[in-house]
Structure formats: C-alpha cells, structure tokens
Amino acid sequence: MGISVQSDALSLASHLRSFRVDRGMTLNDLEARSGVSRATLSRIEKAEASPTAETLGKLATAFAVPISRLIAPLDDVFVPLISGDMQTVWTDEEAGFTRRVVSPRTGTLSFEVIEGTLRPSARISYDSPSVAGQEHHLVLLDGRLRLTVGEDVHDLRPKDCLRYALYGATLFEAGGDGARYFLCIR
C-alpha cells in the first residue's frame, strides 16, 4: 500500500518534512492547505505510512510544485546526464501506478520528463493542479488511456500526443491492457 521508492523511505519522509519546515508551515497549516489529515501527514513524515499518488498530488498543490520535486530533491549543480539506474522511481501499489522521473533533477531548468505506468484498469485522480497553467504534453507509448482534463475527455492510443495547460482536476484511466506514457512538463 502506498509508495515504494527505490531510494529509502526514510529519505522521502525526511524530504517531505523539510519541504514543509523550509516553508515555515506547521502540520496544521499543511492540513488546511492540502486537505490531508494532520495524523496522516505526521505518519508520512515519520515514515510510518507511504503517501499515495493522490496524496502526493494534494501535497504538491499545497506547495505549488510538481510532484517530482516532492519525491526527488533538486540537485544544486546542473548534471546533464542521469543514467536509468539513478532515476527516481516510486510506485503506488494500491492504485497500480509507477512514476519514473526521467529528467536530471535541477532547479536551473524548468522542463521535465516523467514516465508513467498504470496497470490494467487503474484510475488516478488529482483534484487540482500543483502549478496552475502548467503546460503538459502527454505521449501514450503503450496501451490505452482515457485522460479527463477539467471537463474534456480524451481517449488516447499509442503514439497519440495530448498537449494541454493544466487548470482543473485530472483523471487518468488505463484501458484493459494498462497504459505507459511520457509526460513532458514545462
């Protein structure tokens, strides 16, 4: 249940706590901004519970950063190449979702690439974007994906690319064979 991170779970918990503390927020403040209960936030920060993809979405919205910045600290120095075995991968077993941060982690550039994999018939929903107006390009690599962006429903097949600016809720629904895609964010 929750997220299985290739790096250690204590590092993720520590990073999430630092994210909150560095912004001068209490657990109560974060609860009010994210809608995630204080008890759950505390358990996540102590590595007693793993956040789900939807919980990370709520936290990213509260902090106004992409989810990838919550699961992978930014490097202070620009590193142009990151090998596949060094990319951050986490899995929400409960939802059937795996996310791999493909791009090197840096605060100096804003474009990033993420690979998402949904098991057959998996559903992931996000109530609101972490960064309103952020440009997304989603390229479906394998399977089928129904992506609802706000009120617009898009049925994607392999090689389809959907470009959108994110302002409202989103819903990812994999077809019977699952779905694998690249999400490019700017």
N, C-alpha and C positions, 0 to 999 in steps of 0.2 A: 504494500500500500504506500502511496506517496512517491517521492522521487528517489531514485537510486542514482547517485552521482559517481562517476568514475573516480573523481578525487574524493577525499574523505568527507563524510557527512559533518564532522565537527568543523571543517573549514567552511562549508556552506553556512552552517549555523552562525559561526563567528562573523562571516562576511555580512550576513543579513543583519546581525545585531549592530555591527559597525556602521552599516548604511543608515540605520535608524539613529544611532547615537551621534554620528557625524552631522546629522541634520537637526540636532537638538530636540528630538522627539522622544516622548515617553511612550510606553506601551499603550497607554490610554489614548494619546494623540494618534498613534498609528491605527488603533482600533477604530477611532472616529473617522479617519480618512479612508481606510480600506474596507471597513465592514467585516473584517476578520476579528473574531473574538480575542480579547486580551489573553485569555487562557491558552488559546491555540498559538498565538504569537509567542508567548513565553515558552511553550513546549518546543516550538520550531527553533527558537534562539538557543535553547539548551540541548538541541539535537535529540530530543525525546520523541519528536514527531517529524515526519517529512512533509513539506508543503506539496500540494497537488499542483498541476498546471494552472488550474483556475485560481487557486490561492496566490500563486506567483503572479498571475495576471492582475489580481487586485492589489498586490503589494507594488508592482511596477507602476500601476496607475497612481497609487498614493504617493510614490516617489517621483513620478513623471519621467521614468527612464524605461528603455526597452528591457524585457525580461532577461535577455542575455547579460546585461550589466549586473543583474542580481545574482546570477549563478556563476559568473566568471569575473573576477576582479580585472580592472583595466591595467595594462602594463604602462609604466611611466615612460618607457622608451619605445619608439616605433620599431617593431620587428616585422619585416615584410613577408616572411615565410614562416608558416607554422605547419609542422608535419601532422598527418592524420592522427597519429597516436598521442599527440599533445593537445588535440582539440577537446574542449569540454563537452561531455555527453551526459545527459541525465534522462531518466525515464520515470514517467508516472505510470506505474504498473496498473493502478486501479482504473485509469482512463484508457490505457493502451496507447500511450503516446511517448515517443522518444524524440528529443531535440538535441541536435549537434550544432554547436557554434563553430562554423567553418572558418570565418574570418579571424585573422590575428586580432587579439584584444588590444585596442589602443584608444586613448582619448583624443588623439590628434586628428583622426579621420572619422567621418560620420556614417559611411556606407558599411553595411554588414550583410553577410550571407549566413543563413541558417538552413539546415536540412531538417525537415520534419517527417516522421514516420508514424502513421496511425494504423493500428491493427484493424482487421475487418470490422466494419460497422461501428467503429469508435466515434465518439462525439466529444468535442471540446468546445466550451463556450466562454467568451470573455464579455463581461458586462459593458466595458468601455475601454477605449484605447489607453495605453500607458502614456503616449505622447499624441495629443490630438493633431490631426492633419498630416501625420507622418505618411510618407509615400511608401507603398509596398508594391512589389512585383512578385507574384507567386507563379512558379512554373511547375506544373504537375509532371513528375518523372514517370511514375508507375501507378496503376490502379485507377480508381475513380474518386472524385472529391466533389462534394456539394459544399460550397462556401457561401454563407449568407453574410453580407456586409451591410449593416443597417437593415434596410427593407429589401435590398436587392439580392436575389438568389442566383447563383452561378453554378452550373454543372460543368465540371472540368474533366477532360480526358487527357491522356498522356500527350505531352508537348504543348498543351494549351498554356497561355500566359495571361493572367489577370492582373491588371495594373489598377490600383486604387489609392485614394487618400483615405486614411482611417479616421473617422469621427465618432462612430457609434459602436454598438455591440457587434460581435462577430461570432459565427458558429461554423465550426469545421465538422463535417460529417463524412466519414470514409465509406466507400462502397463495400460490397461483399468480398472484395479481394484486398481491402485495405488501400492505403494511399501513401506515396512518398513524394515529397516536393522540396524544391528550393524556395526559400522566402528571402528576397533581397529587400533590405530596408534602408531608406535614406531619410 
